[in-house]
């Protein structure tokens, strides 16, 4: 229902029941309070002088502009691989994920004579194996290896020559919801 612009009235002019219904009742019904139907609903502009209900999106979706209109979409816009459903399958085909999770964090790893390990538990489980991105803040040459990757955690092995001490591991895990 669209908003109806009320007419200008002068002192002494009447305001009929029909005008009341059109300019007060109907305009109120066309406004934001009547749009909401459930918790999480949003009011969005649907045209000049009009609004529409946008229901809450699915878990993990973000509010974005989709096709020129406000809507819900996956945090990722594209990914490449060899399977639409398995993120662990390599390939060069482009896919548009419908749902994804992105977790990131920092963990400490203690190196003794240049090597150490750490297990990172994700805030919640992925539905398929995620893609991990790892960086260790160590000033020596070395490597980080993912020794175990699961739906709810990953284990890392760090090797940095002969350095000892505690160092930070920065990580991101991206995968299907």
C-alpha positions in Angstrom: 0.0 0.0 0.0 1.4 3.4 -1.0 1.4 6.6 1.0 -1.3 9.2 0.1 -0.2 12.8 0.4 -2.8 14.6 2.5 -4.5 17.7 1.0 -3.9 21.2 2.4 -6.8 22.3 4.6 -7.8 25.8 5.7 -9.5 27.0 8.9 -13.2 26.0 8.6 -12.6 23.2 6.0 -14.2 19.9 6.8 -12.3 16.6 7.1 -14.6 13.8 6.1 -14.6 10.2 7.3 -13.4 9.1 3.9 -10.5 11.6 4.1 -9.6 10.4 7.6 -9.6 6.8 6.3 -7.4 7.7 3.3 -4.9 10.1 4.9 -4.7 8.8 8.5 -5.8 5.2 8.7 -4.4 4.0 5.3 -1.2 6.1 5.6 -0.6 4.6 9.0 -1.2 1.1 7.7 1.2 1.8 4.8 3.8 2.9 7.3 6.5 0.9 9.1 4.5 -0.5 12.1 2.1 -2.5 9.9 5.0 -3.9 7.8 6.5 -6.0 10.6 5.3 -9.5 10.8 8.0 -11.3 12.8 11.0 -10.6 15.0 14.0 -9.6 12.8 11.9 -8.0 10.0 13.3 -4.8 8.5 11.6 -2.0 6.6 13.2 -1.2 3.3 12.3 1.4 0.6 10.4 -0.3 -2.2 9.7 2.8 -4.3 8.9 6.5 -3.9 7.0 7.1 -0.7 6.6 3.4 0.0 8.2 0.7 2.2 8.2 -3.1 2.2 9.0 -5.9 4.7 12.3 -7.6 4.4 12.2 -10.8 6.5 15.3 -11.7 8.6 17.9 -13.6 6.5 19.3 -17.0 7.2 22.1 -17.5 9.7 25.4 -16.4 8.3 23.9 -14.1 5.6 24.7 -10.4 5.4 22.6 -7.5 4.3 23.8 -6.4 0.9 22.7 -4.7 -2.2 21.7 -7.6 -4.6 20.6 -6.7 -8.1 20.1 -3.0 -7.2 17.9 -3.8 -4.2 18.6 -4.5 -0.5 18.5 -8.2 0.3 20.3 -11.0 2.1 23.3 -12.8 0.6 26.2 -15.0 1.5 29.3 -13.4 2.9 31.2 -14.8 -0.1 30.3 -13.8 -3.6 32.3 -16.4 -5.5 34.8 -19.2 -5.0 36.7 -21.6 -7.3 37.0 -25.3 -7.1 36.2 -28.7 -8.6 32.9 -29.3 -6.8 29.9 -27.2 -6.0 29.4 -29.0 -2.7 33.0 -30.0 -1.6 35.2 -27.0 -0.9 38.2 -29.5 -0.6 38.0 -30.4 -4.2 40.5 -28.5 -6.3 39.6 -26.9 -9.7 39.0 -23.7 -11.6 35.2 -23.7 -11.9 33.5 -20.6 -10.4 30.7 -21.2 -7.9 28.5 -18.9 -6.0 28.1 -20.2 -2.4 24.7 -19.9 -0.9 26.0 -19.9 2.7 29.4 -19.7 4.3 31.1 -19.0 7.6 34.3 -17.0 8.1 36.1 -17.4 11.4 39.4 -15.7 12.4 41.6 -15.6 15.4 45.0 -15.5 17.1 46.6 -18.4 19.0 50.0 -18.7 20.6 52.5 -21.4 19.7 55.5 -22.2 21.8 58.6 -23.2 19.9 61.3 -25.3 21.5 64.4 -25.6 19.3 62.5 -24.1 16.4 59.4 -26.4 16.4 56.0 -26.5 18.0 52.4 -27.2 17.4 49.0 -25.8 18.3 45.4 -26.9 17.9 42.7 -24.3 17.1 39.1 -25.1 17.8 36.6 -23.1 15.7 33.7 -21.2 17.3 31.3 -23.6 15.7 31.5 -26.4 13.2 31.5 -26.1 9.4 29.3 -28.4 7.3 32.3 -29.3 5.1 36.1 -28.8 5.3 37.1 -25.2 5.5 39.9 -23.4 3.7 42.5 -22.3 6.3 44.8 -19.3 5.9 47.7 -19.2 8.4 50.4 -16.6 9.3 53.0 -17.0 12.1 54.7 -13.9 13.4 58.3 -15.4 13.5 61.3 -13.5 12.3 63.2 -16.6 11.1 62.6 -18.6 7.9 60.5 -21.7 8.3 57.1 -23.1 7.6 53.6 -23.7 9.0 51.8 -27.0 8.1 48.2 -27.9 8.7 48.6 -31.4 10.1 45.0 -32.1 10.8 41.9 -30.3 9.4 38.4 -31.1 10.6 34.9 -29.5 10.7 35.5 -28.1 14.2 39.3 -27.7 14.6 42.7 -27.7 12.9 46.1 -28.6 14.2 49.3 -26.8 13.0 52.9 -27.7 13.1 55.4 -24.7 13.1 59.1 -25.0 12.2 61.4 -22.0 12.4 64.9 -23.1 12.5 66.4 -23.1 16.1 64.3 -20.3 17.6 62.6 -20.8 20.9 59.8 -18.8 22.5 56.1 -18.1 22.2 54.8 -16.7 19.0 51.5 -15.6 17.6 49.6 -17.6 15.0 47.0 -15.6 13.0 44.4 -17.7 11.2 41.3 -17.4 9.1 39.0 -20.4 8.2 36.4 -20.0 5.5 34.0 -22.8 4.7 30.4 -23.9 4.1 27.9 -23.2 6.9 
